[in-house]
Amino acid sequence: NLEQQVAARKQAMESSLADSALLSEISQKLASAPYDVSETARIIASNFVDLAYAPECSISLLQPDNDTLKVVADYFRDDKIGETTWDVYVGEETLLSDFPATARVMRTQQPLQMTVNDPNIDPAELEYMQAFNSATLLILPMVVGGRAIGVLEFEHENEEIHFTQAELNLAMAIATQ
């Protein structure tokens, strides 16, 4: 039906415009932020949570001298009770060799989404998710100048989420700002 096609195309265009506006807004926030890794990471983390990718977003940067990822921002918003928690895990380091799936995200520069019921999930990631009661984990590479410099991780408790390709594309556009 032509009317349905027109309505679907209109919705797609509106969504694309909203995504462009969001990218512009985040770019402006980042451009006006002081040059501080922690503050920049906090802006990125809170904006991802605002996008409803997940109630929690952490950002870890590669420490090339010892092949670890160090948490530089961690943001959790619990809308049920109206609380926001910042930086609980800041400073924690994780060896990439202990988490092969995360290492693969860094190497391939491709996002990876996992759920606790995924039959092919990496055992180390599954153990982590079970320990923190996470049903869904999305890991995005942070890429600058063609090199992966860290990861953004999004966690959903109690709910398995499957992100669409459009959502992943937008998230990657933000992650590579």
C-alpha positions, 0 to 999 in steps of 0.5 A, spaced: 500 500 500 502 506 497 500 510 504 504 505 508 510 506 504 510 513 504 508 513 512 514 508 513 519 512 509 517 519 513 518 515 519 525 513 517 527 520 515 524 523 521 528 518 525 534 519 521 533 527 522 533 526 530 539 521 529 543 527 526 540 532 531 543 528 537 550 527 533 550 534 533 548 535 540 553 530 543 559 533 538 557 540 541 557 538 548 564 534 547 567 541 543 565 545 549 567 540 554 574 542 558 580 537 555 579 532 560 578 525 559 574 523 565 569 529 563 569 527 556 568 520 558 562 522 563 559 526 557 559 520 552 556 515 558 551 519 560 548 521 553 548 513 551 544 512 557 539 518 555 539 514 549 536 508 553 541 504 550 542 501 557 541 504 564 548 503 565 554 505 561 562 504 562 568 507 558 574 503 559 581 506 555 586 501 553 593 501 557 598 499 552 603 498 557 600 492 560 594 490 555 589 492 560 582 496 559 582 501 565 575 504 567 575 512 566 567 513 567 561 509 569 554 511 569 548 508 572 541 511 572 535 507 576 529 510 573 525 506 578 527 510 584 530 516 581 537 515 582 544 516 578 550 513 580 557 515 577 564 512 577 563 506 582 568 502 578 573 508 575 580 505 576 578 498 575 583 494 570 581 488 566 586 484 562 584 483 555 587 476 555 581 474 560 576 477 556 577 474 549 570 477 546 572 484 549 579 483 545 576 481 539 571 487 539 578 491 540 581 487 534 576 487 529 573 494 531 566 491 531 560 492 536 558 485 539 552 484 543 551 478 548 545 476 552 546 471 558 542 465 554 546 466 547 549 459 546 555 462 543 557 467 549 564 467 551 565 464 558 568 469 561 563 474 559 558 470 561 561 469 568 561 477 568 554 478 566 552 473 571 556 476 577 553 483 575 546 480 574 546 483 567 541 480 561 544 484 556 551 486 554 553 491 548 560 492 547 562 498 542 570 499 540 572 506 541 576 508 535 580 514 534 585 515 527 583 508 525 586 505 532 581 502 537 583 506 544 578 503 548 571 500 549 564 502 551 560 497 555 552 497 556 548 493 561 541 491 561 539 487 568 533 483 567 532 484 560 535 481 554 535 486 549 537 485 541 539 492 538 537 493 531 543 495 526 540 502 526 541 503 533 548 499 532 550 504 527 548 510 531 552 508 537 558 507 533 557 514 530 557 516 537 563 512 539 567 514 534 566 522 535 
